Amino acid sequence: MAGLRVNRNNAKLFNNVGHALEGEKNFTEALKYFQQATLCVLSLVVLYALAMLYCYHLFICLVICFKTRY
């Protein structure tokens, strides 16, 4: 669990700890770590979606500028 103290946003670490706790039959604690892993992944998905939206908007602006110029 030392890795979690270093990086609180690593979904793979949370997932691995959850599996370790699951192996020890500590299902309640495992669930908490799996949920935290999900939150990390959702954050990355949201950031990716925002980046794609920004790129699409930039592309549309460039097309409009190109069409008005030529």
SULLIN-V123425 format. One record per pair of residues at least 12 apart in sequence whose C-alpha atoms are under 7 Angstrom apart, sorted by sequence separation. I is the first residue (numbers start at 1). J is the second residue. D is the distance in whole Angstrom. If there is no record, write none. Layout:
# SULLIN-V123425
i=I j=J d=D
i=I j=J d=D
This chain:
# SULLIN-V123425
i=18 j=30 d=4
i=18 j=31 d=7
i=18 j=33 d=5
i=17 j=33 d=7
i=18 j=34 d=6
i=15 j=33 d=6
i=14 j=33 d=5
i=15 j=34 d=5
i=14 j=34 d=6
i=14 j=36 d=7
i=15 j=37 d=6
i=14 j=37 d=5
i=12 j=37 d=7
i=11 j=37 d=4
i=11 j=38 d=7
i=11 j=40 d=5
i=10 j=40 d=7
i=11 j=41 d=6
i=9 j=40 d=6
